[in-house]
Amino acid sequence: MVKLVFVGPDARETHVDAAAGESIMVAAIRNGVDGILGECGGSLACCTCHVYLDDDWAERAGPVSDFENEMLDMTASPREAGSRLCCQIEVGGALEGMRMRLPASQV
């Protein structure tokens, strides 16, 4: 299991265990993380799993696809340099301890 940390807009941290190979969104939903909705189930059809990654973590999470990049323009909260849709990030050992900030709103 890989440890992940979600930091809410109120600075409250939620620590979860994620299985290698699953998406961060699936791990968040399975662990009841407030602020991750995942309405499309990870099919890249909504923006309700928006997270903010610091530069170091963004690099480890891998590149943003062209379609994810387009979808990020439609997030409910402002897009930042480290914005990602966590349904598109696969959990692996390089993400151990990853911290993600959650936006104020997903819808």
DSSP file with accessible surface (Angstrom, degrees, kcal/mol):
  #  RESIDUE AA STRUCTURE BP1 BP2  ACC     N-H-->O    O-->H-N    N-H-->O    O-->H-N    TCO  KAPPA ALPHA  PHI   PSI    X-CA   Y-CA   Z-CA
    1    1 A M              0   0  144      0, 0.0     2,-0.4     0, 0.0    18,-0.2   0.000 360.0 360.0 360.0 146.3    0.0    0.0    0.0
    2    2 A V  E     -A   18   0A  10     16,-3.2    16,-2.8    94,-0.1     2,-0.4  -0.905 360.0-130.4-109.8 131.3    1.1    3.6   -0.8
    3    3 A K  E     -A   17   0A 102     -2,-0.4    94,-2.7    14,-0.2    95,-0.6  -0.695  28.4-178.7 -83.5 130.4    0.3    6.3    1.7
    4    4 A L  E     -Ab  16  98A   0     12,-2.5    12,-2.5    -2,-0.4     2,-0.4  -0.942  14.0-150.3-126.3 151.7   -1.3    9.5    0.3
    5    5 A V  E     -Ab  15  99A  10     93,-3.1    95,-2.6    -2,-0.3     2,-0.5  -0.985   4.0-163.8-128.4 124.4   -2.3   12.7    2.0
    6    6 A F  E     -Ab  14 100A   0      8,-2.7     8,-2.6    -2,-0.4     2,-0.6  -0.922   8.3-158.0-104.2 129.1   -5.3   14.9    1.0
    7    7 A V  E     -Ab  13 101A  22     93,-3.3    95,-2.9    -2,-0.5     6,-0.2  -0.939  12.2-145.6-112.8 115.0   -5.2   18.4    2.5
    8    8 A G    >   -     0   0   13      4,-2.9     3,-2.5    -2,-0.6    96,-0.1  -0.189  31.5 -99.3 -73.5 168.1   -8.6   20.1    2.5
    9    9 A P  T 3  S+     0   0   94      0, 0.0    -1,-0.1     0, 0.0    95,-0.1   0.758 127.5  56.0 -59.2 -21.4   -9.3   23.8    2.0
   10   10 A D  T 3  S-     0   0  109      2,-0.1     3,-0.1    94,-0.0    -2,-0.1   0.277 121.0-110.9 -92.4   8.9   -9.5   24.1    5.8
   11   11 A A  S <  S+     0   0   72     -3,-2.5     2,-0.2     1,-0.3    -1,-0.0   0.431  70.3 145.6  73.9   4.6   -5.9   22.5    6.1
   12   12 A R        -     0   0  129     -5,-0.1    -4,-2.9     1,-0.0     2,-0.4  -0.526  41.5-139.9 -72.3 133.2   -7.4   19.3    7.6
   13   13 A E  E     -A    7   0A  83     -2,-0.2     2,-0.5    -6,-0.2    -6,-0.2  -0.785  15.0-165.7 -99.8 139.0   -5.4   16.3    6.4
   14   14 A T  E     -A    6   0A  36     -8,-2.6    -8,-2.7    -2,-0.4     2,-0.4  -0.990  10.4-157.1-121.7 119.7   -6.9   12.9    5.4
   15   15 A H  E     +A    5   0A 127     -2,-0.5     2,-0.3   -10,-0.2   -10,-0.2  -0.829  16.8 177.5 -98.2 133.4   -4.4   10.0    5.2
   16   16 A V  E     -A    4   0A   6    -12,-2.5   -12,-2.5    -2,-0.4     2,-0.5  -0.942  28.9-129.5-133.8 156.8   -5.3    7.1    3.0
   17   17 A D  E     -A    3   0A  59     -2,-0.3     2,-0.4   -14,-0.2   -14,-0.2  -0.915  28.9-167.0-102.0 129.8   -3.7    3.8    1.9
   18   18 A A  E     -A    2   0A   0    -16,-2.8   -16,-3.2    -2,-0.5     2,-0.3  -0.944  17.8-124.6-121.2 141.4   -3.9    3.3   -1.9
   19   19 A A    >   -     0   0   37     -2,-0.4     3,-1.8   -18,-0.2    72,-0.3  -0.624  35.2-102.5 -83.5 138.9   -3.2    0.1   -3.8
   20   20 A A  T 3  S+     0   0   77     -2,-0.3    72,-0.2     1,-0.2     3,-0.1  -0.330 106.9  26.3 -56.8 135.6   -0.6    0.1   -6.5
   21   21 A G  T 3  S+     0   0   45     70,-2.7    -1,-0.2     1,-0.4     2,-0.2   0.129  96.8 104.7  96.3 -20.9   -2.2    0.3   -9.9
   22   22 A E  S <  S-     0   0   34     -3,-1.8    69,-3.2     1,-0.1    -1,-0.4  -0.501  77.2-103.3 -86.1 163.6   -5.5    2.0   -8.9
   23   23 A S  B  >  -E   90   0B  22     67,-0.2     4,-2.0    -2,-0.2    67,-0.2  -0.506  23.7-119.0 -80.5 156.6   -6.1    5.7   -9.6
   24   24 A I  H  > S+     0   0    0     65,-2.1     4,-2.6    62,-0.9    63,-0.2   0.890 115.6  58.1 -60.7 -35.9   -5.8    8.2   -6.8
   25   25 A M  H  > S+     0   0    8     61,-1.2     4,-2.8    64,-0.2     5,-0.2   0.933 104.6  49.3 -60.8 -44.6   -9.5    9.0   -7.3
   26   26 A V  H  > S+     0   0   61      1,-0.2     4,-2.8     2,-0.2     5,-0.2   0.932 111.5  49.5 -61.3 -43.2  -10.5    5.4   -6.6
   27   27 A A  H  X S+     0   0    0     -4,-2.0     4,-1.6     1,-0.2    -1,-0.2   0.912 111.9  49.0 -62.0 -41.4   -8.4    5.4   -3.5
   28   28 A A  H  <>S+     0   0    0     -4,-2.6     5,-2.6     2,-0.2     4,-0.2   0.936 113.5  45.2 -64.5 -46.1  -10.0    8.7   -2.3
   29   29 A I  H ><5S+     0   0   79     -4,-2.8     3,-1.5     1,-0.2    -2,-0.2   0.935 111.8  52.4 -63.6 -45.3  -13.6    7.5   -3.0
   30   30 A R  H 3<5S+     0   0  121     -4,-2.8    -1,-0.2     1,-0.3    -2,-0.2   0.835 114.2  43.9 -60.7 -31.0  -12.9    4.1   -1.3
   31   31 A N  T 3<5S-     0   0   66     -4,-1.6    -1,-0.3    -5,-0.2    -2,-0.2   0.305 113.5-116.1 -99.6   7.8  -11.6    6.0    1.8
   32   32 A G  T < 5 -     0   0   54     -3,-1.5     2,-0.4    -4,-0.2    -3,-0.2   0.838  41.5-175.8  66.3  36.8  -14.3    8.6    1.9
   33   33 A V    > < -     0   0    6     -5,-2.6     3,-1.5    -6,-0.1     2,-0.2  -0.527  24.7-128.7 -69.9 117.8  -12.2   11.6    1.2
   34   34 A D  T 3  S+     0   0  112     -2,-0.4     3,-0.1     1,-0.2    -1,-0.1  -0.504  92.2  33.0 -64.6 131.3  -14.4   14.7    1.5
   35   35 A G  T 3  S+     0   0   35     -2,-0.2     2,-0.6     1,-0.2    -1,-0.2   0.300  92.5  96.6 104.6  -9.5  -13.9   16.9   -1.6
   36   36 A I    <   +     0   0    9     -3,-1.5    13,-0.2     1,-0.1    -1,-0.2  -0.957  39.5 164.8-112.1 113.3  -13.3   14.2   -4.1
   37   37 A L        -     0   0   74     11,-2.6    12,-0.2    -2,-0.6    -1,-0.1   0.834  17.7-167.1 -96.2 -44.2  -16.6   13.3   -5.9
   38   38 A G    >   +     0   0   10     10,-1.4     3,-1.9     1,-0.1    11,-0.1   0.898  14.9 173.1  57.2  44.8  -15.5   11.4   -9.0
   39   39 A E  T 3  S+     0   0  133      1,-0.3    -1,-0.1     2,-0.1    -3,-0.0   0.790  73.6  48.3 -58.4 -30.5  -18.9   11.7  -10.6
   40   40 A C  T >  S-     0   0   35      1,-0.0     3,-0.6     0, 0.0    -1,-0.3   0.444 110.0-119.2 -92.0   1.6  -17.8   10.1  -13.9
   41   41 A G  T <  S-     0   0   59     -3,-1.9    -2,-0.1     1,-0.2    -3,-0.1   0.678  70.5 -54.8  72.9  15.1  -16.1    7.2  -12.2
   42   42 A G  T 3  S+     0   0   22    -17,-0.0    -1,-0.2   -16,-0.0    -3,-0.1   0.631 101.7 125.8  95.1  14.4  -12.7    8.1  -13.7
   43   43 A S  S <  S-     0   0   81     -3,-0.6    -2,-0.1     1,-0.0    45,-0.0   0.299  80.1-113.5 -89.8  10.6  -13.7    8.2  -17.4
   44   44 A L  S    S+     0   0   16      1,-0.1     3,-0.1     2,-0.0    27,-0.0   0.890  85.0 118.2  61.4  41.7  -12.3   11.8  -17.8
   45   45 A A  S    S+     0   0   69     26,-0.0     2,-0.3     0, 0.0    -1,-0.1   0.347  72.0  27.6-117.5   1.6  -15.7   13.2  -18.4
   46   46 A C        -     0   0   26     29,-0.0     3,-0.1     3,-0.0    29,-0.1  -0.870  68.4-128.1-146.4-177.4  -16.0   15.6  -15.5
   47   47 A C    >   +     0   0   13     -2,-0.3     3,-0.8    59,-0.2    29,-0.3  -0.084  66.7 118.0-128.0  34.5  -13.7   17.6  -13.3
   48   48 A T  T 3  S+     0   0    5      1,-0.2   -11,-2.6    27,-0.1   -10,-1.4   0.192  70.3  58.0 -95.1  19.9  -14.9   16.5   -9.8
   49   49 A C  T 3  S+     0   0    3    -13,-0.2    37,-2.5   -12,-0.2    -1,-0.2  -0.065  73.8 152.0-130.7  32.3  -11.6   14.9   -8.8
   50   50 A H  E <   +C   85   0A   0     -3,-0.8     2,-0.3    35,-0.2    35,-0.2  -0.400  15.7 171.8 -67.1 132.5   -9.5   18.1   -9.2
   51   51 A V  E     -C   84   0A   0     33,-2.7    33,-2.4    51,-0.2     2,-0.5  -0.935  29.1-127.7-135.9 163.0   -6.4   18.3   -6.9
   52   52 A Y  E     -CD  83 101A  13     49,-2.6    49,-2.5    -2,-0.3     2,-0.4  -0.963  23.7-166.3-114.0 126.2   -3.4   20.6   -6.7
   53   53 A L        -     0   0    4     29,-2.2    47,-0.1    -2,-0.5     2,-0.1  -0.902  20.7-122.7-111.1 140.7    0.1   19.1   -6.6
   54   54 A D     >  -     0   0   93     45,-0.5     4,-2.8    -2,-0.4     3,-0.3  -0.375  41.2 -97.3 -70.4 161.9    3.3   20.9   -5.7
   55   55 A D  H  > S+     0   0  130      1,-0.2     4,-2.0     2,-0.2     5,-0.2   0.865 122.2  51.4 -51.7 -46.1    6.0   20.9   -8.4
   56   56 A D  H  > S+     0   0   86      1,-0.2     4,-1.6     2,-0.2    -1,-0.2   0.927 114.8  42.2 -60.9 -45.1    7.9   17.9   -7.0
   57   57 A W  H  > S+     0   0   33     -3,-0.3     4,-1.9     1,-0.2    -1,-0.2   0.877 109.3  58.7 -70.9 -35.6    4.8   15.7   -6.8
   58   58 A A  H  X S+     0   0   28     -4,-2.8     4,-0.5     1,-0.2    -1,-0.2   0.914 106.1  49.4 -60.2 -40.2    3.5   16.9  -10.2
   59   59 A E  H >< S+     0   0  163     -4,-2.0     3,-1.0    -5,-0.2    -1,-0.2   0.924 111.7  47.8 -65.1 -42.2    6.7   15.7  -11.8
   60   60 A R  H 3< S+     0   0  116     -4,-1.6    -1,-0.2     1,-0.2    -2,-0.2   0.780 102.7  63.9 -69.5 -27.3    6.4   12.3  -10.1
   61   61 A A  H 3< S-     0   0   16     -4,-1.9    29,-0.3     1,-0.2    -1,-0.2   0.641 108.7-122.5 -74.0 -13.0    2.7   11.9  -11.1
   62   62 A G    <<  -     0   0   27     -3,-1.0    -1,-0.2    -4,-0.5    -2,-0.1  -0.207  42.2 -37.2  94.5 172.8    3.7   11.9  -14.8
   63   63 A P        -     0   0  124      0, 0.0     2,-0.5     0, 0.0    -4,-0.0  -0.270  54.5-116.0 -73.6 154.8    2.6   14.0  -17.7
   64   64 A V        -     0   0   53      1,-0.0    -2,-0.0     4,-0.0     2,-0.0  -0.762  32.3-127.8 -85.8 129.5   -0.8   15.5  -18.2
   65   65 A S     >  -     0   0   52     -2,-0.5     4,-2.6     1,-0.1     5,-0.2  -0.322  22.7-109.6 -72.0 162.5   -2.5   14.2  -21.4
   66   66 A D  H  > S+     0   0  134      1,-0.2     4,-2.0     2,-0.2     5,-0.1   0.908 119.7  48.5 -58.9 -42.1   -3.8   16.6  -24.0
   67   67 A F  H  > S+     0   0  105      2,-0.2     4,-2.4     1,-0.2    -1,-0.2   0.913 110.7  49.5 -69.3 -41.2   -7.4   15.7  -23.1
   68   68 A E  H  > S+     0   0    2      1,-0.2     4,-2.5     2,-0.2    -1,-0.2   0.928 108.8  54.8 -61.0 -40.9   -6.8   16.0  -19.3
   69   69 A N  H  X S+     0   0   70     -4,-2.6     4,-0.6     1,-0.2    -2,-0.2   0.916 109.3  46.7 -58.2 -43.0   -5.3   19.4  -20.0
   70   70 A E  H >< S+     0   0  113     -4,-2.0     3,-1.1     1,-0.2    -1,-0.2   0.912 111.2  51.5 -65.4 -43.1   -8.4   20.5  -21.9
   71   71 A M  H >< S+     0   0   14     -4,-2.4     3,-2.5     1,-0.2    -2,-0.2   0.874  99.4  64.7 -63.5 -35.3  -10.7   19.2  -19.1
   72   72 A L  H >< S+     0   0    0     -4,-2.5     3,-1.1     1,-0.3    -1,-0.2   0.734  89.5  67.7 -62.8 -19.2   -8.7   21.1  -16.5
   73   73 A D  T << S+     0   0  118     -3,-1.1    -1,-0.3    -4,-0.6    -2,-0.2   0.603  98.8  53.4 -73.3  -9.1   -9.8   24.3  -18.1
   74   74 A M  T <  S+     0   0  124     -3,-2.5    -1,-0.2    -4,-0.2    -2,-0.2   0.218  76.4 132.4-111.5  14.5  -13.4   23.5  -16.9
   75   75 A T    <   -     0   0   20     -3,-1.1     4,-0.1     1,-0.1    32,-0.1  -0.316  59.8-130.8 -67.5 151.0  -12.7   23.0  -13.2
   76   76 A A  S    S+     0   0   54     30,-0.3    30,-0.2   -29,-0.3    -1,-0.1   0.857  94.4  51.3 -70.3 -36.7  -15.1   24.7  -10.7
   77   77 A S  S    S-     0   0    9     28,-0.4    -2,-0.1     1,-0.1   -27,-0.0  -0.707 111.0 -76.7 -98.6 155.7  -12.2   26.1   -8.7
   78   78 A P        -     0   0  100      0, 0.0     2,-0.2     0, 0.0    -1,-0.1  -0.145  47.0-118.1 -55.6 141.1   -9.3   28.0  -10.3
   79   79 A R        -     0   0   91     -4,-0.1     2,-0.3    -6,-0.1   -27,-0.1  -0.561  32.5-169.4 -77.0 142.4   -6.7   26.1  -12.2
   80   80 A E    >   -     0   0   80     -2,-0.2     3,-1.9     1,-0.0   -27,-0.1  -0.781  40.8 -94.0-124.2 172.4   -3.2   26.3  -10.9
   81   81 A A  T 3  S+     0   0  106      1,-0.3   -27,-0.1    -2,-0.3    -2,-0.0   0.866 126.2  43.8 -55.6 -37.6    0.2   25.1  -12.3
   82   82 A G  T 3  S+     0   0    7      2,-0.0   -29,-2.2   -29,-0.0    -1,-0.3   0.180  82.4 138.2 -96.2  18.3   -0.1   21.8  -10.4
   83   83 A S  E <   +C   52   0A   5     -3,-1.9     2,-0.3   -31,-0.2   -31,-0.2  -0.427  23.6 164.0 -66.3 135.8   -3.7   21.1  -11.2
   84   84 A R  E     -C   51   0A   8    -33,-2.4   -33,-2.7    -2,-0.1     2,-0.7  -0.973  43.1-123.1-144.3 157.8   -4.5   17.5  -12.0
   85   85 A L  E >   -C   50   0A   0     -2,-0.3     3,-2.3   -35,-0.2   -35,-0.2  -0.936  26.2-149.2 -97.6 114.8   -7.5   15.3  -12.2
   86   86 A C  G >  S+     0   0    0    -37,-2.5   -61,-1.2    -2,-0.7     3,-1.2   0.644  89.7  74.1 -71.0  -8.4   -6.6   12.5   -9.8
   87   87 A C  G 3  S+     0   0   13      1,-0.2    -1,-0.3   -63,-0.2   -61,-0.1   0.710  96.0  54.2 -69.2 -15.5   -8.5    9.9  -11.8
   88   88 A Q  G <  S+     0   0   70     -3,-2.3     2,-0.6   -65,-0.1    -1,-0.2   0.342  90.2  86.8-100.8   6.0   -5.6   10.2  -14.3
   89   89 A I    <   -     0   0    2     -3,-1.2   -65,-2.1    -4,-0.1     2,-0.4  -0.931  67.7-148.4-112.1 117.8   -2.9    9.5  -11.8
   90   90 A E  B     -E   23   0B 139     -2,-0.6   -67,-0.2   -29,-0.3     2,-0.2  -0.699  21.5-117.3 -86.1 133.5   -2.0    5.8  -11.2
   91   91 A V        +     0   0    2    -69,-3.2   -70,-2.7    -2,-0.4     2,-0.3  -0.475  48.6 149.8 -70.7 133.2   -0.7    4.9   -7.7
   92   92 A G    >   -     0   0   24    -72,-0.2     3,-2.3    -2,-0.2     4,-0.1  -0.951  60.8 -87.1-154.0 171.6    2.8    3.6   -7.6
   93   93 A G  G >  S+     0   0   62     -2,-0.3     3,-1.7     1,-0.3    -2,-0.0   0.780 118.2  66.7 -57.0 -31.0    5.7    3.5   -5.3
   94   94 A A  G 3  S+     0   0   67      1,-0.3    -1,-0.3   -34,-0.1   -34,-0.1   0.672  96.5  58.4 -66.2 -14.3    7.1    6.8   -6.5
   95   95 A L  G X  S+     0   0    5     -3,-2.3     3,-2.8     3,-0.1    -1,-0.3   0.360  71.4 140.2 -98.0   5.9    4.0    8.5   -5.0
   96   96 A E  T <  S+     0   0   91     -3,-1.7   -92,-0.2     1,-0.3   -94,-0.1  -0.258  79.2   8.4 -52.4 123.5    4.6    7.3   -1.4
   97   97 A G  T 3  S+     0   0   31    -94,-2.7    -1,-0.3     1,-0.2   -93,-0.2   0.504  88.7 170.0  83.4   4.8    3.7   10.2    0.9
   98   98 A M  E <   -b    4   0A   0     -3,-2.8   -93,-3.1   -95,-0.6     2,-0.4  -0.216  20.0-152.7 -55.3 134.5    2.2   12.3   -1.9
   99   99 A R  E     -b    5   0A  93    -95,-0.2   -45,-0.5   -93,-0.0     2,-0.4  -0.935  12.8-175.2-111.8 133.4    0.4   15.3   -0.6
  100  100 A M  E     -b    6   0A   0    -95,-2.6   -93,-3.3    -2,-0.4     2,-0.4  -0.995  17.6-140.3-128.4 134.9   -2.5   16.9   -2.6
  101  101 A R  E     -bD   7  52A  93    -49,-2.5   -49,-2.6    -2,-0.4   -93,-0.2  -0.738  19.3-138.5 -89.7 141.8   -4.4   20.1   -1.8
  102  102 A L        -     0   0   11    -95,-2.9   -51,-0.2    -2,-0.4   -66,-0.1  -0.802  18.3-118.2 -99.6 141.7   -8.1   20.0   -2.5
  103  103 A P        -     0   0    9      0, 0.0     3,-0.1     0, 0.0    -1,-0.1  -0.270  26.2-109.5 -72.0 165.7   -9.9   22.9   -4.1
  104  104 A A  S    S+     0   0   89      1,-0.2     2,-0.3   -96,-0.1    -2,-0.0   0.821  99.9  13.3 -64.6 -30.5  -12.7   24.8   -2.3
  105  105 A S        -     0   0   49      1,-0.1   -28,-0.4   -70,-0.0    -1,-0.2  -0.999  46.1-168.3-148.7 147.6  -15.3   23.3   -4.7
  106  106 A Q              0   0   16     -2,-0.3   -30,-0.3   -30,-0.2   -59,-0.2   0.527 360.0 360.0-106.4 -15.7  -15.6   20.6   -7.3
  107  107 A V              0   0  115    -31,-0.1    -1,-0.1   -32,-0.1   -32,-0.0  -0.911 360.0 360.0-132.0 360.0  -18.9   21.7   -8.7
